[in-house]
Amino acid sequence: MTSDTSSDHDLLFLSENPSWLLTRARHRAHQLVTEHLDAVGARRHHLRVLSVLVEHGPLPQVTIGQLAELDRADLSVAIDELEAEAIVARQPDPADGRRKIVRITDDGRTRVTQIGAALRAAQDELLAPLNLDERESFVAALRKLQP
């Protein structure tokens, strides 16, 4: 038998349901990031690849896919597009010639700065209703919710 408390019923109100609120916030975040990336001619997959490379440095392509949570096909397309724009370069891995190491090029660093600015603008717009302390608390809470 389940308890019949008012807090259980409150969750039936979407405005009180954390999972619903997170889903709506996720949709808004997705929309804003996509719009701001589009404005600088970038795509979400580019952002994910470049974010991994900025954080970790040159890596094997398979490792980038794992860290960016991109499947092999999407990763390959993203790296092909970034390489065509000379933002990244693939080189044989000296430890294993069958693998390719991906790195950001010198020209790519300028592009990373542009994409980073677009991402910052999207984050600022998303979090505009929160003051600095609330933003820090919100991000800290989101980190705790990660699997």
Sine and cosine of phi, psi and omega as CSV:
sin_phi,cos_phi,sin_psi,cos_psi,sin_omega,cos_omega
0.00,0.00,0.74,-0.67,-0.03,-1.00
-1.00,-0.01,0.47,-0.88,0.04,-1.00
-0.97,0.24,0.50,-0.87,-0.06,-1.00
-0.91,-0.42,0.91,0.41,-0.04,-1.00
-1.00,-0.09,0.35,-0.94,0.00,-1.00
-0.90,0.43,-0.52,0.85,0.00,-1.00
-0.92,0.40,-0.55,0.84,0.08,-1.00
-0.90,0.43,-0.66,0.75,0.01,-1.00
-0.94,0.34,-0.55,0.84,0.00,-1.00
-0.85,0.52,-0.56,0.83,0.00,-1.00
-0.90,0.43,-0.32,0.95,0.06,-1.00
-0.96,0.29,-0.30,0.95,0.12,-0.99
-0.99,0.13,0.87,-0.49,-0.05,-1.00
-0.84,0.54,-0.54,0.84,-0.01,-1.00
-0.93,0.36,-0.17,0.99,0.02,-1.00
-0.92,-0.40,-0.03,1.00,-0.11,-0.99
-1.00,-0.04,0.93,-0.35,-0.06,-1.00
-0.84,0.55,-0.67,0.74,-0.03,-1.00
-0.92,0.40,-0.60,0.80,0.06,-1.00
-0.91,0.41,-0.70,0.71,-0.01,-1.00
-0.90,0.44,-0.64,0.77,0.06,-1.00
-0.90,0.44,-0.65,0.76,0.02,-1.00
-0.89,0.46,-0.71,0.70,0.01,-1.00
-0.90,0.43,-0.66,0.75,0.03,-1.00
-0.91,0.42,-0.63,0.78,0.05,-1.00
-0.87,0.49,-0.69,0.72,0.02,-1.00
-0.89,0.46,-0.67,0.74,0.02,-1.00
-0.91,0.42,-0.69,0.73,0.02,-1.00
-0.88,0.48,-0.70,0.71,0.01,-1.00
-0.86,0.51,-0.72,0.69,-0.01,-1.00
-0.87,0.49,-0.75,0.67,-0.03,-1.00
-0.91,0.42,-0.71,0.71,0.00,-1.00
-0.89,0.45,-0.70,0.72,0.02,-1.00
-0.87,0.50,-0.72,0.69,0.01,-1.00
-0.87,0.50,-0.72,0.69,-0.04,-1.00
-0.94,0.35,-0.59,0.81,0.07,-1.00
-0.93,0.37,-0.67,0.74,0.05,-1.00
-0.83,0.56,-0.63,0.78,-0.04,-1.00
-0.88,0.47,-0.43,0.90,0.03,-1.00
-0.94,-0.34,0.22,0.97,0.07,-1.00
0.95,0.31,0.51,0.86,0.01,-1.00
-0.90,-0.45,0.28,-0.96,0.02,-1.00
-0.86,-0.51,0.32,-0.95,-0.03,-1.00
-0.86,0.51,-0.62,0.78,0.01,-1.00
-0.91,0.41,-0.58,0.81,0.07,-1.00
-0.88,0.48,-0.72,0.70,0.00,-1.00
-0.84,0.55,-0.71,0.71,-0.05,-1.00
-0.91,0.42,-0.69,0.73,0.02,-1.00
-0.90,0.44,-0.75,0.66,-0.04,-1.00
-0.91,0.42,-0.59,0.81,0.04,-1.00
-0.87,0.50,-0.69,0.73,0.02,-1.00
-0.89,0.45,-0.70,0.71,-0.02,-1.00
-0.92,0.39,-0.61,0.79,0.05,-1.00
-0.90,0.43,-0.68,0.73,-0.05,-1.00
-0.96,0.28,-0.61,0.79,-0.16,-0.99
-0.92,-0.40,-0.20,0.98,-0.06,-1.00
0.99,0.14,-0.14,-0.99,-0.03,-1.00
-0.84,0.54,0.69,-0.73,-0.07,-1.00
-0.59,-0.81,0.38,-0.93,0.17,-0.98
-0.89,0.45,0.55,-0.84,-0.04,-1.00
-0.82,0.57,-0.66,0.75,-0.03,-1.00
-0.90,0.44,-0.60,0.80,0.02,-1.00
-0.92,0.38,-0.64,0.77,0.06,-1.00
-0.85,0.52,-0.72,0.70,0.01,-1.00
-0.85,0.52,-0.67,0.74,0.01,-1.00
-0.91,0.41,-0.73,0.68,-0.05,-1.00
-0.94,0.35,-0.56,0.83,0.00,-1.00
-1.00,0.05,-0.08,1.00,-0.04,-1.00
0.81,0.58,0.76,0.65,0.06,-1.00
-0.91,-0.42,0.66,-0.75,0.06,-1.00
-0.96,0.28,0.25,-0.97,-0.12,-0.99
-0.83,0.55,-0.68,0.74,-0.04,-1.00
-0.92,0.39,-0.75,0.67,0.00,-1.00
-0.90,0.44,-0.63,0.78,0.02,-1.00
-0.88,0.47,-0.73,0.69,-0.02,-1.00
-0.87,0.48,-0.70,0.72,0.03,-1.00
-0.89,0.46,-0.72,0.70,-0.02,-1.00
-0.87,0.48,-0.72,0.69,-0.01,-1.00
-0.92,0.38,-0.63,0.77,0.07,-1.00
-0.85,0.53,-0.71,0.70,0.00,-1.00
-0.91,0.42,-0.70,0.72,0.01,-1.00
-0.91,0.41,-0.60,0.80,0.02,-1.00
-0.93,0.36,-0.61,0.79,0.03,-1.00
-0.89,0.46,-0.47,0.88,0.04,-1.00
-1.00,-0.06,0.10,0.99,0.00,-1.00
0.88,0.47,0.48,0.88,0.05,-1.00
-1.00,0.09,-0.59,0.80,0.09,-1.00
-0.79,-0.61,0.30,-0.96,0.08,-1.00
-0.71,-0.70,0.58,-0.82,0.09,-1.00
-0.96,-0.27,0.68,-0.73,0.03,-1.00
-0.71,-0.71,0.49,-0.87,0.07,-1.00
-0.87,0.50,0.61,-0.79,0.05,-1.00
-0.97,0.25,0.86,-0.52,0.00,-1.00
-0.87,0.49,-0.44,0.90,0.00,-1.00
-0.99,0.13,-0.38,0.93,-0.04,-1.00
-0.40,-0.92,0.98,-0.17,-0.08,-1.00
-0.86,0.51,-0.26,0.97,0.02,-1.00
-0.98,0.20,-0.36,0.93,-0.03,-1.00
-0.99,-0.12,0.40,-0.92,0.09,-1.00
-0.91,-0.41,0.69,-0.73,0.10,-0.99
-0.99,-0.14,0.73,-0.68,0.01,-1.00
-0.95,-0.30,0.71,-0.70,0.03,-1.00
-0.67,-0.75,0.40,-0.92,0.10,-0.99
-0.98,0.19,0.72,-0.70,0.03,-1.00
-0.99,0.17,0.20,-0.98,0.08,-1.00
-0.87,0.49,-0.69,0.72,0.05,-1.00
-0.90,0.44,-0.54,0.84,-0.01,-1.00
-0.91,0.41,-0.43,0.90,-0.01,-1.00
-0.89,0.45,-0.57,0.82,0.08,-1.00
-0.90,0.43,-0.68,0.74,0.01,-1.00
-0.91,0.42,-0.64,0.77,0.05,-1.00
-0.86,0.50,-0.65,0.76,0.03,-1.00
-0.89,0.46,-0.68,0.74,0.02,-1.00
-0.90,0.44,-0.72,0.70,-0.01,-1.00
-0.92,0.40,-0.63,0.78,0.05,-1.00
-0.88,0.48,-0.65,0.76,0.03,-1.00
-0.91,0.42,-0.64,0.77,0.04,-1.00
-0.90,0.43,-0.67,0.75,0.02,-1.00
-0.91,0.42,-0.67,0.74,0.03,-1.00
-0.87,0.49,-0.68,0.73,0.01,-1.00
-0.89,0.46,-0.64,0.77,0.03,-1.00
-0.91,0.42,-0.68,0.73,0.00,-1.00
-0.91,0.42,-0.67,0.74,0.01,-1.00
-0.89,0.46,-0.65,0.76,0.02,-1.00
-0.92,0.39,-0.68,0.73,0.01,-1.00
-0.87,0.48,-0.70,0.72,-0.11,-0.99
-1.00,-0.10,0.16,0.99,-0.03,-1.00
-0.78,0.62,-0.61,0.79,0.00,-1.00
-0.94,0.35,-0.18,0.98,-0.06,-1.00
-0.97,-0.23,0.62,-0.78,0.13,-0.99
-0.98,0.19,0.08,-1.00,-0.09,-1.00
-0.84,0.54,-0.71,0.70,0.01,-1.00
-0.89,0.45,-0.66,0.75,0.01,-1.00
-0.91,0.42,-0.63,0.78,0.04,-1.00
-0.88,0.48,-0.73,0.69,-0.01,-1.00
-0.89,0.45,-0.66,0.75,0.03,-1.00
-0.91,0.41,-0.66,0.75,0.01,-1.00
-0.88,0.47,-0.74,0.67,0.01,-1.00
-0.90,0.44,-0.65,0.76,0.04,-1.00
-0.88,0.47,-0.66,0.75,0.03,-1.00
-0.91,0.41,-0.66,0.75,0.04,-1.00
-0.88,0.47,-0.64,0.77,0.05,-1.00
-0.87,0.50,-0.63,0.77,0.01,-1.00
-0.91,0.41,-0.45,0.89,-0.03,-1.00
-1.00,0.10,-0.10,0.99,-0.04,-1.00
-0.94,0.33,0.60,-0.80,0.01,-1.00
-0.93,0.37,0.00,0.00,0.00,0.00
